[in-house]
Amino acid sequence: MKVLTIAEQKDNSLSNVSFEPIHAGRSLGGEVSTALLCGDAGEMASRLSSRGVKVFVYVHEDLKHFHDEPCARILKALIDRERPDVVIASATFYGKALMARLAAMCGGAMASDCTGLSMEGDVVTALRPAYGGNVFLKIQNNRHGPFFITLRPKALPEAADEAGGEIITETIDESLLTSNTKVTERVSASGGRVSLTEADIIVSGGRGIRGSENFKLIEELAETMGAAVGASRAIVDAGWVEYLHQVGQTGKTVNPKLYFAIGISGAIQHLVGMRSSKTIVAVNRDKDAPIFNIANYGIVGNLFDVVPALTRKFKEALG
């Protein structure tokens, strides 16, 4: 069994989601390696190799910013040479764009947004939630090509440190970098906030905040805890907050350790995106709100009283 994982970096900074595919690949047994495409490897390659894997490093100025077309060409050449049985990446925006193209180029089967991997006999089986997480599908590869899998961020732990890592600097064929488009700059619309898909803590607001001017209550609580900021579709559609914060069926699927649902009723479209959170805390004035059916802890009360009190308490506790 040979497993290739794809590391993810933004502006030459390694994303923590790069370590989860390594853990998943290691759970299948066999040899695990990682591909890193970047403008400057810096400490990224050594951080990856410290997990005990072989790291194939591709460095070029054109790879500083993600571009799925040349990245897919480079990785296809690596796959053709190394012949992995399984290729794993995270189900982030980057991973989804890259792996779909790569699977098509290599003629392999693909399973997306998976939450678990296992071996059933000698067959790799991917576990994927469907119908809002009410059903779990077992997906297996019935093709001869590699099995391409994207993993939901935070669904699996990160790989632990292990000895035996190796860094291999690869030569890039310049013809693989050609494209009709070129990424020249990446601008973060989130203003440097914590990424939703990578966050351990998320504070989300819903229609109960009553207006865009009150969303600052959500932001202040999130800032106090170093959390990411989320939102329901209702307030995104109302124009109270940007789409990049939307959690749910038509937004981002998240899996944090702690999720605050504030002023969110709990419509199924929202639950689909956050119900796998490890701990859910709901704040709502309606004791019959559906969100309380899945919450681990519930506070029935006026969020305009509860949220400032929580913010003060966390500030005191966290110094």
Secondary structure, 3 states (H helix, E strand, C coil): CEEEEECCEECCEECHHHHHHHHHHHHCCCEEEEEEEECCCCCHHHHHHCECCEEEEEECHHHCCCCHHHHHHHHHHHHHHHCCCEEEEECCHHHHHHHHHHHHHHCCEEEEEECEEEEECCEEEEEEEEHHHCEEEEEECCCCCCEEEEECCCCCCCCCCECCCEEEECCCCHHHHCCCCCCCCCCCCCCCCCCCCCCCEEEEECHHHCCHHHCHHHHHHHHHHCCEEEECHHHHHCCCCCHHHEECCCCECCCCCEEEEECCCCCHHHHHHHCCCCEEEEEECCCCCHHHHCCCEEEECCHHHHHHHHHHHHHHHHC
